[in-house]
Amino acid sequence: MPKTMFCYEVHSDAGLANDRVTGKNVPAYLNMEFELGRTLSEEEYNIVHTVEAMDLMANQLKLNKDHLKPISVEEFFEKSV
């Protein structure tokens, strides 16, 4: 069953991650994967990515939704290394 991935950058002001050297808050990068049973259209993916999955992520982590920025899967893998 194919999985659908949704990726987010968490703003440094959320305080979720810190630089090991300076101790300053830095952005964090998170992803969620779901087995939806089918491939979403681009429009469906965008709605789930920017509303439904984003709400779920904010609620799970008790974050202000304004601290989350939807990013592409490619950007997630570039920045989360």
Biopython code that builds the backbone (N, CA, C, O; Angstrom):
import numpy as np
from Bio.PDB.StructureBuilder import StructureBuilder

atoms = [
    (1, "MET", "N", (0.856, -1.182, 0.000)),
    (1, "MET", "CA", (0.000, 0.000, 0.000)),
    (1, "MET", "C", (0.896, 1.237, 0.000)),
    (1, "MET", "O", (1.786, 1.342, 0.844)),
    (2, "PRO", "N", (0.683, 2.178, -0.928)),
    (2, "PRO", "CA", (1.536, 3.367, -0.982)),
    (2, "PRO", "C", (1.296, 4.282, 0.221)),
    (2, "PRO", "O", (0.180, 4.394, 0.730)),
    (3, "LYS", "N", (2.366, 4.923, 0.653)),
    (3, "LYS", "CA", (2.276, 5.876, 1.755)),
    (3, "LYS", "C", (2.362, 7.289, 1.203)),
    (3, "LYS", "O", (3.039, 7.544, 0.208)),
    (4, "THR", "N", (1.667, 8.197, 1.863)),
    (4, "THR", "CA", (1.693, 9.605, 1.491)),
    (4, "THR", "C", (2.388, 10.363, 2.608)),
    (4, "THR", "O", (2.028, 10.221, 3.777)),
    (5, "MET", "N", (3.387, 11.171, 2.251)),
    (5, "MET", "CA", (4.184, 11.889, 3.238)),
    (5, "MET", "C", (3.847, 13.381, 3.210)),
    (5, "MET", "O", (3.720, 13.991, 2.148)),
    (6, "PHE", "N", (3.708, 13.941, 4.403)),
    (6, "PHE", "CA", (3.489, 15.375, 4.578)),
    (6, "PHE", "C", (4.623, 15.902, 5.449)),
    (6, "PHE", "O", (4.902, 15.346, 6.511)),
    (7, "CYS", "N", (5.274, 16.969, 5.005)),
    (7, "CYS", "CA", (6.463, 17.484, 5.683)),
    (7, "CYS", "C", (6.269, 18.935, 6.095)),
    (7, "CYS", "O", (5.570, 19.708, 5.439)),
    (8, "TYR", "N", (6.917, 19.278, 7.213)),
    (8, "TYR", "CA", (6.760, 20.618, 7.776)),
    (8, "TYR", "C", (8.073, 21.128, 8.349)),
    (8, "TYR", "O", (8.904, 20.369, 8.848)),
    (9, "GLU", "N", (8.228, 22.449, 8.257)),
    (9, "GLU", "CA", (9.285, 23.139, 8.981)),
    (9, "GLU", "C", (8.615, 23.778, 10.196)),
    (9, "GLU", "O", (7.576, 24.427, 10.067)),
    (10, "VAL", "N", (9.206, 23.595, 11.368)),
    (10, "VAL", "CA", (8.699, 24.205, 12.589)),
    (10, "VAL", "C", (9.572, 25.422, 12.881)),
    (10, "VAL", "O", (10.791, 25.295, 13.000)),
    (11, "HIS", "N", (8.969, 26.578, 12.994)),
    (11, "HIS", "CA", (9.693, 27.831, 13.221)),
    (11, "HIS", "C", (10.524, 27.740, 14.506)),
    (11, "HIS", "O", (10.121, 27.100, 15.478)),
    (12, "SER", "N", (11.656, 28.375, 14.489)),
    (12, "SER", "CA", (12.548, 28.347, 15.650)),
    (12, "SER", "C", (11.883, 28.908, 16.904)),
    (12, "SER", "O", (12.217, 28.490, 18.013)),
    (13, "ASP", "N", (10.945, 29.850, 16.751)),
    (13, "ASP", "CA", (10.251, 30.423, 17.908)),
    (13, "ASP", "C", (9.427, 29.392, 18.676)),
    (13, "ASP", "O", (9.055, 29.637, 19.824)),
    (14, "ALA", "N", (9.139, 28.258, 18.071)),
    (14, "ALA", "CA", (8.383, 27.208, 18.757)),
    (14, "ALA", "C", (9.226, 26.549, 19.852)),
    (14, "ALA", "O", (8.683, 25.928, 20.766)),
    (15, "GLY", "N", (10.545, 26.682, 19.761)),
    (15, "GLY", "CA", (11.422, 26.110, 20.780)),
    (15, "GLY", "C", (11.515, 24.599, 20.751)),
    (15, "GLY", "O", (11.811, 23.976, 21.771)),
    (16, "LEU", "N", (11.270, 24.009, 19.611)),
    (16, "LEU", "CA", (11.275, 22.553, 19.491)),
    (16, "LEU", "C", (12.682, 21.986, 19.318)),
    (16, "LEU", "O", (12.929, 20.836, 19.681)),
    (17, "ALA", "N", (13.616, 22.781, 18.764)),
    (17, "ALA", "CA", (14.985, 22.302, 18.532)),
    (17, "ALA", "C", (15.971, 23.414, 18.885)),
    (17, "ALA", "O", (15.670, 24.600, 18.753)),
    (18, "ASN", "N", (17.155, 23.002, 19.337)),
    (18, "ASN", "CA", (18.189, 23.950, 19.724)),
    (18, "ASN", "C", (19.514, 23.596, 19.080)),
    (18, "ASN", "O", (19.829, 22.422, 18.890)),
    (19, "ASP", "N", (20.290, 24.620, 18.746)),
    (19, "ASP", "CA", (21.645, 24.436, 18.246)),
    (19, "ASP", "C", (22.499, 23.887, 19.396)),
    (19, "ASP", "O", (22.491, 24.449, 20.491)),
    (20, "ARG", "N", (23.222, 22.813, 19.162)),
    (20, "ARG", "CA", (24.021, 22.173, 20.217)),
    (20, "ARG", "C", (25.155, 23.047, 20.720)),
    (20, "ARG", "O", (25.561, 22.929, 21.876)),
    (21, "VAL", "N", (25.673, 23.925, 19.869)),
    (21, "VAL", "CA", (26.800, 24.772, 20.242)),
    (21, "VAL", "C", (26.328, 26.047, 20.932)),
    (21, "VAL", "O", (26.803, 26.391, 22.015)),
    (22, "THR", "N", (25.393, 26.740, 20.298)),
    (22, "THR", "CA", (24.975, 28.047, 20.820)),
    (22, "THR", "C", (23.796, 27.969, 21.785)),
    (22, "THR", "O", (23.588, 28.876, 22.591)),
    (23, "GLY", "N", (23.029, 26.891, 21.706)),
    (23, "GLY", "CA", (21.842, 26.765, 22.541)),
    (23, "GLY", "C", (20.644, 27.543, 22.019)),
    (23, "GLY", "O", (19.564, 27.485, 22.606)),
    (24, "LYS", "N", (20.824, 28.271, 20.919)),
    (24, "LYS", "CA", (19.728, 29.058, 20.351)),
    (24, "LYS", "C", (18.698, 28.149, 19.681)),
    (24, "LYS", "O", (19.025, 27.081, 19.163)),
    (25, "ASN", "N", (17.455, 28.603, 19.707)),
    (25, "ASN", "CA", (16.395, 27.876, 19.012)),
    (25, "ASN", "C", (16.653, 27.886, 17.510)),
    (25, "ASN", "O", (17.061, 28.902, 16.948)),
    (26, "VAL", "N", (16.413, 26.752, 16.868)),
    (26, "VAL", "CA", (16.578, 26.605, 15.420)),
    (26, "VAL", "C", (15.333, 25.915, 14.860)),
    (26, "VAL", "O", (14.589, 25.284, 15.611)),
    (27, "PRO", "N", (15.100, 26.028, 13.549)),
    (27, "PRO", "CA", (13.957, 25.328, 12.953)),
    (27, "PRO", "C", (14.110, 23.812, 13.100)),
    (27, "PRO", "O", (15.220, 23.281, 13.138)),
    (28, "ALA", "N", (12.991, 23.151, 13.180)),
    (28, "ALA", "CA", (12.952, 21.685, 13.199)),
    (28, "ALA", "C", (12.194, 21.225, 11.960)),
    (28, "ALA", "O", (11.387, 21.969, 11.404)),
    (29, "TYR", "N", (12.458, 19.998, 11.534)),
    (29, "TYR", "CA", (11.823, 19.459, 10.334)),
    (29, "TYR", "C", (11.157, 18.143, 10.690)),
    (29, "TYR", "O", (11.798, 17.232, 11.215)),
    (30, "LEU", "N", (9.856, 18.051, 10.399)),
    (30, "LEU", "CA", (9.051, 16.895, 10.792)),
    (30, "LEU", "C", (8.281, 16.360, 9.590)),
    (30, "LEU", "O", (7.974, 17.082, 8.642)),
    (31, "ASN", "N", (7.984, 15.076, 9.668)),
    (31, "ASN", "CA", (7.146, 14.494, 8.621)),
    (31, "ASN", "C", (6.161, 13.511, 9.222)),
    (31, "ASN", "O", (6.376, 12.965, 10.304)),
    (32, "MET", "N", (5.085, 13.302, 8.499)),
    (32, "MET", "CA", (4.057, 12.323, 8.852)),
    (32, "MET", "C", (3.788, 11.494, 7.603)),
    (32, "MET", "O", (3.783, 12.013, 6.487)),
    (33, "GLU", "N", (3.566, 10.194, 7.805)),
    (33, "GLU", "CA", (3.227, 9.324, 6.678)),
    (33, "GLU", "C", (1.924, 8.611, 6.973)),
    (33, "GLU", "O", (1.684, 8.155, 8.091)),
    (34, "PHE", "N", (1.083, 8.522, 5.947)),
    (34, "PHE", "CA", (-0.200, 7.849, 6.075)),
    (34, "PHE", "C", (-0.373, 6.852, 4.943)),
    (34, "PHE", "O", (0.050, 7.104, 3.814)),
    (35, "GLU", "N", (-0.989, 5.729, 5.243)),
    (35, "GLU", "CA", (-1.438, 4.791, 4.217)),
    (35, "GLU", "C", (-2.895, 5.126, 3.953)),
    (35, "GLU", "O", (-3.776, 4.734, 4.718)),
    (36, "LEU", "N", (-3.148, 5.838, 2.889)),
    (36, "LEU", "CA", (-4.491, 6.329, 2.592)),
    (36, "LEU", "C", (-5.295, 5.395, 1.697)),
    (36, "LEU", "O", (-6.494, 5.594, 1.499)),
    (37, "GLY", "N", (-4.648, 4.398, 1.169)),
    (37, "GLY", "CA", (-5.358, 3.441, 0.325)),
    (37, "GLY", "C", (-5.464, 3.834, -1.134)),
    (37, "GLY", "O", (-5.911, 3.047, -1.968)),
    (38, "ARG", "N", (-5.049, 5.061, -1.441)),
    (38, "ARG", "CA", (-5.072, 5.523, -2.834)),
    (38, "ARG", "C", (-4.149, 6.726, -2.946)),
    (38, "ARG", "O", (-3.756, 7.324, -1.945)),
    (39, "THR", "N", (-3.816, 7.061, -4.168)),
    (39, "THR", "CA", (-3.005, 8.240, -4.426)),
    (39, "THR", "C", (-3.910, 9.459, -4.486)),
    (39, "THR", "O", (-4.938, 9.442, -5.164)),
    (40, "LEU", "N", (-3.534, 10.506, -3.783)),
    (40, "LEU", "CA", (-4.314, 11.738, -3.780)),
    (40, "LEU", "C", (-4.021, 12.562, -5.032)),
    (40, "LEU", "O", (-2.909, 12.545, -5.559)),
    (41, "SER", "N", (-5.027, 13.271, -5.487)),
    (41, "SER", "CA", (-4.794, 14.241, -6.564)),
    (41, "SER", "C", (-3.954, 15.369, -5.976)),
    (41, "SER", "O", (-3.833, 15.477, -4.755)),
    (42, "GLU", "N", (-3.378, 16.203, -6.820)),
    (42, "GLU", "CA", (-2.570, 17.326, -6.339)),
    (42, "GLU", "C", (-3.409, 18.252, -5.454)),
    (42, "GLU", "O", (-2.939, 18.728, -4.421)),
    (43, "GLU", "N", (-4.639, 18.499, -5.865)),
    (43, "GLU", "CA", (-5.530, 19.373, -5.083)),
    (43, "GLU", "C", (-5.836, 18.749, -3.715)),
    (43, "GLU", "O", (-5.791, 19.435, -2.695)),
    (44, "GLU", "N", (-6.147, 17.449, -3.698)),
    (44, "GLU", "CA", (-6.422, 16.766, -2.428)),
    (44, "GLU", "C", (-5.193, 16.798, -1.524)),
    (44, "GLU", "O", (-5.299, 17.069, -0.328)),
    (45, "TYR", "N", (-4.026, 16.520, -2.105)),
    (45, "TYR", "CA", (-2.786, 16.531, -1.329)),
    (45, "TYR", "C", (-2.569, 17.903, -0.689)),
    (45, "TYR", "O", (-2.246, 17.995, 0.495)),
    (46, "ASN", "N", (-2.747, 18.960, -1.470)),
    (46, "ASN", "CA", (-2.532, 20.317, -0.959)),
    (46, "ASN", "C", (-3.488, 20.658, 0.174)),
    (46, "ASN", "O", (-3.088, 21.306, 1.141)),
    (47, "ILE", "N", (-4.729, 20.238, 0.072)),
    (47, "ILE", "CA", (-5.706, 20.497, 1.140)),
    (47, "ILE", "C", (-5.319, 19.738, 2.404)),
    (47, "ILE", "O", (-5.309, 20.308, 3.495)),
    (48, "VAL", "N", (-5.006, 18.467, 2.262)),
    (48, "VAL", "CA", (-4.616, 17.674, 3.438)),
    (48, "VAL", "C", (-3.331, 18.231, 4.036)),
    (48, "VAL", "O", (-3.217, 18.345, 5.257)),
    (49, "HIS", "N", (-2.366, 18.577, 3.196)),
    (49, "HIS", "CA", (-1.057, 19.067, 3.660)),
    (49, "HIS", "C", (-1.183, 20.382, 4.422)),
    (49, "HIS", "O", (-0.539, 20.565, 5.455)),
    (50, "THR", "N", (-2.009, 21.298, 3.916)),
    (50, "THR", "CA", (-2.080, 22.638, 4.506)),
    (50, "THR", "C", (-3.178, 22.808, 5.550)),
    (50, "THR", "O", (-3.212, 23.818, 6.251)),
    (51, "VAL", "N", (-4.068, 21.838, 5.659)),
    (51, "VAL", "CA", (-5.151, 21.969, 6.638)),
    (51, "VAL", "C", (-5.200, 20.761, 7.571)),
    (51, "VAL", "O", (-4.867, 20.878, 8.750)),
    (52, "GLU", "N", (-5.608, 19.616, 7.063)),
    (52, "GLU", "CA", (-5.907, 18.474, 7.920)),
    (52, "GLU", "C", (-4.671, 17.903, 8.631)),
    (52, "GLU", "O", (-4.671, 17.767, 9.855)),
    (53, "ALA", "N", (-3.633, 17.572, 7.879)),
    (53, "ALA", "CA", (-2.429, 17.013, 8.492)),
    (53, "ALA", "C", (-1.716, 18.069, 9.340)),
    (53, "ALA", "O", (-1.132, 17.749, 10.376)),
    (54, "MET", "N", (-1.766, 19.310, 8.901)),
    (54, "MET", "CA", (-1.138, 20.400, 9.647)),
    (54, "MET", "C", (-1.839, 20.594, 10.998)),
    (54, "MET", "O", (-1.174, 20.799, 12.014)),
    (55, "ASP", "N", (-3.168, 20.532, 11.016)),
    (55, "ASP", "CA", (-3.913, 20.620, 12.269)),
    (55, "ASP", "C", (-3.550, 19.463, 13.193)),
    (55, "ASP", "O", (-3.358, 19.652, 14.395)),
    (56, "LEU", "N", (-3.458, 18.267, 12.624)),
    (56, "LEU", "CA", (-3.097, 17.090, 13.413)),
    (56, "LEU", "C", (-1.702, 17.250, 14.021)),
    (56, "LEU", "O", (-1.503, 16.968, 15.203)),
    (57, "MET", "N", (-0.739, 17.701, 13.216)),
    (57, "MET", "CA", (0.632, 17.901, 13.698)),
    (57, "MET", "C", (0.654, 18.942, 14.824)),
    (57, "MET", "O", (1.284, 18.722, 15.858)),
    (58, "ALA", "N", (-0.023, 20.058, 14.630)),
    (58, "ALA", "CA", (-0.050, 21.111, 15.645)),
    (58, "ALA", "C", (-0.684, 20.605, 16.933)),
    (58, "ALA", "O", (-0.180, 20.884, 18.021)),
    (59, "ASN", "N", (-1.775, 19.868, 16.823)),
    (59, "ASN", "CA", (-2.440, 19.334, 18.015)),
    (59, "ASN", "C", (-1.582, 18.306, 18.734)),
    (59, "ASN", "O", (-1.487, 18.328, 19.961)),
    (60, "GLN", "N", (-0.959, 17.409, 17.988)),
    (60, "GLN", "CA", (-0.133, 16.360, 18.599)),
    (60, "GLN", "C", (1.048, 16.951, 19.364)),
    (60, "GLN", "O", (1.401, 16.474, 20.443)),
    (61, "LEU", "N", (1.655, 17.994, 18.795)),
    (61, "LEU", "CA", (2.842, 18.594, 19.405)),
    (61, "LEU", "C", (2.518, 19.802, 20.282)),
    (61, "LEU", "O", (3.409, 20.426, 20.859)),
    (62, "LYS", "N", (1.227, 20.118, 20.372)),
    (62, "LYS", "CA", (0.778, 21.275, 21.155)),
    (62, "LYS", "C", (1.510, 22.550, 20.725)),
    (62, "LYS", "O", (2.028, 23.309, 21.544)),
    (63, "LEU", "N", (1.527, 22.748, 19.413)),
    (63, "LEU", "CA", (2.168, 23.906, 18.812)),
    (63, "LEU", "C", (1.124, 24.845, 18.231)),
    (63, "LEU", "O", (0.044, 24.420, 17.820)),
    (64, "ASN", "N", (1.457, 26.107, 18.205)),
    (64, "ASN", "CA", (0.650, 27.074, 17.483)),
    (64, "ASN", "C", (0.794, 26.745, 15.995)),
    (64, "ASN", "O", (1.907, 26.588, 15.496)),
    (65, "LYS", "N", (-0.316, 26.644, 15.305)),
    (65, "LYS", "CA", (-0.284, 26.296, 13.878)),
    (65, "LYS", "C", (0.544, 27.294, 13.067)),
    (65, "LYS", "O", (1.079, 26.945, 12.015)),
    (66, "ASP", "N", (0.653, 28.543, 13.558)),
    (66, "ASP", "CA", (1.453, 29.557, 12.866)),
    (66, "ASP", "C", (2.936, 29.207, 12.839)),
    (66, "ASP", "O", (3.687, 29.764, 12.039)),
    (67, "HIS", "N", (3.370, 28.283, 13.710)),
    (67, "HIS", "CA", (4.773, 27.867, 13.740)),
    (67, "HIS", "C", (5.086, 26.791, 12.705)),
    (67, "HIS", "O", (6.252, 26.451, 12.504)),
    (68, "LEU", "N", (4.068, 26.253, 12.048)),
    (68, "LEU", "CA", (4.261, 25.198, 11.057)),
    (68, "LEU", "C", (4.198, 25.759, 9.643)),
    (68, "LEU", "O", (3.327, 26.563, 9.311)),
    (69, "LYS", "N", (5.136, 25.318, 8.827)),
    (69, "LYS", "CA", (5.157, 25.710, 7.414)),
    (69, "LYS", "C", (5.222, 24.430, 6.579)),
    (69, "LYS", "O", (6.192, 23.680, 6.683)),
    (70, "PRO", "N", (4.205, 24.169, 5.755)),
    (70, "PRO", "CA", (4.266, 22.994, 4.892)),
    (70, "PRO", "C", (5.438, 23.130, 3.909)),
    (70, "PRO", "O", (5.633, 24.183, 3.302)),
    (71, "ILE", "N", (6.195, 22.072, 3.767)),
    (71, "ILE", "CA", (7.304, 22.052, 2.809)),
    (71, "ILE", "C", (7.206, 20.788, 1.968)),
    (71, "ILE", "O", (6.488, 19.851, 2.316)),
    (72, "SER", "N", (7.929, 20.772, 0.867)),
    (72, "SER", "CA", (7.924, 19.597, -0.014)),
    (72, "SER", "C", (8.745, 18.472, 0.610)),
    (72, "SER", "O", (9.558, 18.702, 1.505)),
    (73, "VAL", "N", (8.522, 17.269, 0.128)),
    (73, "VAL", "CA", (9.300, 16.113, 0.576)),
    (73, "VAL", "C", (10.779, 16.331, 0.250)),
    (73, "VAL", "O", (11.654, 15.988, 1.045)),
    (74, "GLU", "N", (11.050, 16.906, -0.925)),
    (74, "GLU", "CA", (12.444, 17.160, -1.327)),
    (74, "GLU", "C", (13.101, 18.143, -0.368)),
    (74, "GLU", "O", (14.240, 17.932, 0.050)),
    (75, "GLU", "N", (12.404, 19.205, -0.019)),
    (75, "GLU", "CA", (12.952, 20.188, 0.914)),
    (75, "GLU", "C", (13.186, 19.573, 2.292)),
    (75, "GLU", "O", (14.174, 19.878, 2.960)),
    (76, "PHE", "N", (12.271, 18.708, 2.705)),
    (76, "PHE", "CA", (12.440, 18.019, 3.982)),
    (76, "PHE", "C", (13.744, 17.237, 4.019)),
    (76, "PHE", "O", (14.498, 17.328, 4.988)),
    (77, "PHE", "N", (14.013, 16.468, 2.967)),
    (77, "PHE", "CA", (15.224, 15.657, 2.948)),
    (77, "PHE", "C", (16.483, 16.507, 2.793)),
    (77, "PHE", "O", (17.550, 16.110, 3.263)),
    (78, "GLU", "N", (16.383, 17.651, 2.153)),
    (78, "GLU", "CA", (17.529, 18.551, 2.026)),
    (78, "GLU", "C", (17.889, 19.191, 3.367)),
    (78, "GLU", "O", (19.065, 19.292, 3.719)),
    (79, "LYS", "N", (16.865, 19.621, 4.114)),
    (79, "LYS", "CA", (17.095, 20.396, 5.325)),
    (79, "LYS", "C", (17.189, 19.568, 6.601)),
    (79, "LYS", "O", (17.750, 20.036, 7.592)),
    (80, "SER", "N", (16.663, 18.371, 6.601)),
    (80, "SER", "CA", (16.619, 17.596, 7.838)),
    (80, "SER", "C", (17.846, 16.713, 8.061)),
    (80, "SER", "O", (17.884, 15.913, 8.996)),
    (81, "VAL", "N", (18.829, 16.865, 7.208)),
    (81, "VAL", "CA", (20.037, 16.029, 7.322)),
    (81, "VAL", "C", (20.891, 16.484, 8.472)),
    (81, "VAL", "O", (21.946, 15.904, 8.725)),
]
sb = StructureBuilder()
sb.init_structure("model")
sb.init_model(0)
sb.init_chain("A")
sb.init_seg("    ")
for serial, (resi, resn, name, xyz) in enumerate(atoms, 1):
    if name == "N":
        sb.init_residue(resn, " ", resi, " ")
    sb.init_atom(name, np.array(xyz, "f"), 0.0, 1.0, " ", f" {name:<3s}", serial, name[0])
structure = sb.get_structure()
